Amino acid sequence: MGRPHGLDGSFFVEQASDDPARFAVGAVVYVEGERAEVVVSKRGSGGRPVIRLDQSAPRGAKLAVPREALPPTEEGEYYAFQLLGLEVEEEGGRALGRVAQVAPGIAHDVLELDSGLALPLVESCVREVDLDRGRIVIAAGFVAPQLP
């Protein structure tokens, strides 16, 4: 959640969902993944809605919706949470680390690995995402070769 808006406990939602129903009055959101709150007021539209919850939440808290409320993804689309923890390897099998975070970027999202590598989440880099096998395959040339 973002900075406060007004004196009634309302706040801006940063990096909000593209689905306006996620923050409609009556929608349930989870604060820091633990307690469910109900949206009691919504103003604004587009990328930065202003909402108020039925209970106060700490500034900067992460808001989430239940997984079962998410629409199914199309072929080749993934939710960021699905990529967390996946093993990342380069074509040819060189292990690069695990996805620690999917960071939003200006032009594209970035896979941040526990090894310190940051890889662009673009088709020319990411060759395969296999959720069943728990791995992502990266095109050769996006990571500097290891020195002997």
Salt bridges, closest charged atoms under 4 A:
ASP8 OD2 - ARG43 NH1 3.91
ASP8 OD2 - ARG52 NE 3.58
GLU14 OE2 - ARG48 NH2 3.37
ASP19 OD2 - ARG22 NH2 3.63
GLU37 OE2 - ARG35 NE 2.38
GLU87 OE2 - ARG98 NH2 2.79
GLU89 OE2 - ARG135 NH1 2.79
GLU90 OE1 - ARG94 NE 2.99
GLU91 OE2 - ARG127 NE 3.65
GLU128 OE1 - ARG135 NH2 3.27
